[in-house]
Amino acid sequence: MLKITKPTEIKEGFHGILYGKPKVGKTSTADDPKFKTLLIDMEGGSAVLSQAKNVDRVAVDDFKDFIEITDSVKRGYFMIDGQKVPCEYDLYVIDSISALQELIKTYVATSYAPSRRREIATKFGAMADWGDLRDIITRTTKAWHQLTKRNEESIHCIWIAHEQVIKDETTEQAVGTKVQLQGKDTADIVMAHVDGIFYMFNRQNKETKELERGLLTQTTGIYAAGVRQSKHAKPLDAQIINPIWSDIFETLGYVRK
């Protein structure tokens, strides 16, 4: 039966990408005092969260593991040792989409299209492999986007990504940045299917001389960033120092409950 509501009555989660240089603190943002968070770890860099009481971790060794995690979140529970374990997490941090593409490449060559003609059997690289890589990453991104738009069952999701610097072909000077993904237009397609893209940086506080981390929420210089939000809401600051996801989502109006 059709039902008409006001947009504010629809509850949804936030779906975003956080990218930047290595070791700037991207994974550490999973430690949010207001959220119970699941780190979906493909990088093996979770030691920085060892003292985070609200963060659990699940290791992903191949793309089939990731498919199972996606299906589990969709149905609302994990199957662990034959038992149903509810997916009771507020935020899912996927670390990282850059590593996920490597798992997908292996999956394409060994499981998805193992009989395809290649120079080396089970070695990714055939022309059709690249199309499959782009399609699978796109479908995967869309699947998680849908998980954040399920009213009361919505989740929040942040993809961690590595930075790719775009250079001018003539001068070789940096002219832009984007998420590091292989294949023609893959990064652009993925970046178009999220609610927000944040660039993370480190800087030294001029007064305390301490190192602090921050997010760019708007394109600044060569660094691409941007967030979808209501024109009636207070806009995010162009830079957010020591970011907390729950505060950011609340400001943007993404409310799950």
N, C-alpha and C positions, 0 to 999 in steps of 0.2 A: 504494500500500500504506500502511495506517495505521501511524503511528509515535508512540509515547508517550515523551515526554522530560520532564525536569525544567525548570521555567520558566527557570532560570539558564543552561540550555544553548541557549536561543534568543537569538541575537544580533540586536540591533536598534539603530537610530539614534534620535536625539531629534528631535522635531518641535515647534517652539515659535514663539511670537510675542513680539517685543520692541517695546513701544510707549512713547510719551512725547512731550513737547513737541519742537518743532523745535530743531535745533542743540545737542542735549545729548550727542551722541556715539554715537548708535545704530549708524550705519554703521561707525564706527571699530572696533566690536567684531569685525568680520570679520577683523581682523589678529590671528590666533592663532598663536603660534610653533610649535605642535605640529600644526597642520592646514594642508593645502593647500585653499584656499578659492576658490570661484567666486562673485563678486558679480554677480547678475542685476540689472542697473541700469536702472530706469525713471525715476529721479529726476535723473540727471546730476550727482550729488554725490560722485563717487568721488575727487576730488582729495585728500581727507583720507587716502586709502590709497596715494598715489603712491609712498611709500617702503616699502610693505609687500611684502616679497619673496615671500611665500607666497600672495599674492592675485592672481587673474586677474579680468578683467571682461568681461562680454558685455552690450552695449547692446540694449535691447528697445524697438522703435519702435511695434509694434502687437501685438495679442493673438495673431495668427497666429505671430509670432516666439516668443511665450511657449509656445504649443502645441508648436512644434518643439523647444524646449529641453526641455520636459517629456517628450516622446516620446524624445528623445535620451538623457536620463538613464535612462529606463525600459529602453531597449534596450542601454545601456552604451557608446554612442559618438556623437560628433557627426559629421555630414558637412560638411566644410569644404573647399571647392575640389575636390570630388570625392574627397576622401580621408577614410578613417575615422580619427577622432581619439578615443581612449579617454576616457571620463569618469572621470578619476582624481582626483576631488576628494573630500575628507573632509566638507567643509561647504559647503552652498549657502545663501547669504544673499540673500534676495529683497527688493529695495528699490524699491518698497514695495507692500504689498497695497492701500494707499490709492490709489496711482497706477495699479495694475493695474485697479481698478474703472473708471477713466476709459477705459482702453484697451478694456475689455469693453463699455462703453456704446457706443463707436464701432463695435465689432465687431457688436454686436446690431443697430444701426441700418443698417449698410452691408453686412454679409455674412450674418449669422445669420438675420435676418428683414427683408430690404430692402423687400419689397413690402407690409409692414404699413401700415395706414392711420395716418398721423400728421399733425399740424398742418403740420409742415414735413418734406418728404421727406428721408430719411437723418438726421433729427435725433432723437436719443433722447428719449423722454418719453411714449410711449403706455403705457397701463396694463399691457398684456402685456409691455412692455419691462422693467418693474421686476421682474416674476416671473422673466424670463429672466436678468436680472442676478444675482438672488439664487441661482438654480439653478446658473448657470455658476461663480460664485465658490465655492459649496458643493462642486460636483463637482471643481473645481480644487484646493481645499484637501484634499479626501479623496484625490485622486490623489497628491499629494505626501506625505500621511500614509502611504499604502501604500508609497511609495518608501523610507520610513524603517523599514519592517517587513518586510524581505526577507532575513532571516538574514545570510549572508555578503555579500550584495549591498546591504545597507542603507546609506543615507547619513544624514547629519545635515542638518536644514533649519531655518533661522530666517527667519521673515517679519518685516520691519521694518514698522511701522505708525505712523500719526499718532494722536494722542490726541483723543478727543472727551469733553468735559466734560458731564455730565448735570446739569441744573439743576431745582430744585423749581419747579413751574408757578406756585405762588403767591408764594413769596419770591424766586424767581430765584437762590437760593443754590446753590452747587455741592454736590451730594449724591453724586456718583459719577463714575467715568471708565470708558471702554471704548474699544475699537479704533474708529477713525473709518471707518465704512462706511455707505453709504446703503441705504435700503430697510428695511422692517419686519423686525425680528429677524435681519437679515443678520449683524450683528456677533456677536450671541449664538450663532448657529449656527456661525460660523467659530471662535469662541473655545472651543466645546464639542468641536471636532475636532482639538485639539492636545494634546501632552503637558504643556505648560506655558505660562504667560503671565507675562511679566516687565515691570515698569514701570521705566523708566530716569529717573534724576534727576541733577542736579548739586548739589554743595554745597561750601562752603569748609571746608577742614580747619582746625579751631580752633587747632591748634598751628603748622602750617607756613604757614597762610593761603593755601595753594595750592588751586586748584579741582580737585576730584576727582569722578569719576562713579561712580554706583552703581546696583545693581538692587534692586528690591523683589521678593521671591519669595513673599510672603504679602500678602493684602489688608491695607492699612494706611491708616486713615482713609478717604478717598474713593477711594483708588487700588486698583483691582482687580488682583490677581495671585494666582498659585497654580500649584503643580507637582505632577504625579502621581509618587509614588515609593513604593518598598516600605516598609512599616511596620517592617521589620527593618533598614533602612539608616539611617545617621546623617542627620538632616534637614538641609537647607540652612539656612544662617543667614538670618534674616528680611531682612537687607540684605547685599549683597555689593559691596564697594568695589573698583573697578578690575577688573571681571570678565573672566575668561578662559573661553571656552566649553568648551574641552577639559577643564579642571579641573571645571567644573560637571557636564558629562555623565558624567565618571568617578565623581564623588561620587554621582550619581543611579543609577549602574549601567548606563548605556546604552553598551554596548560593541559595536562593529561587527566586530572582528577577534579 
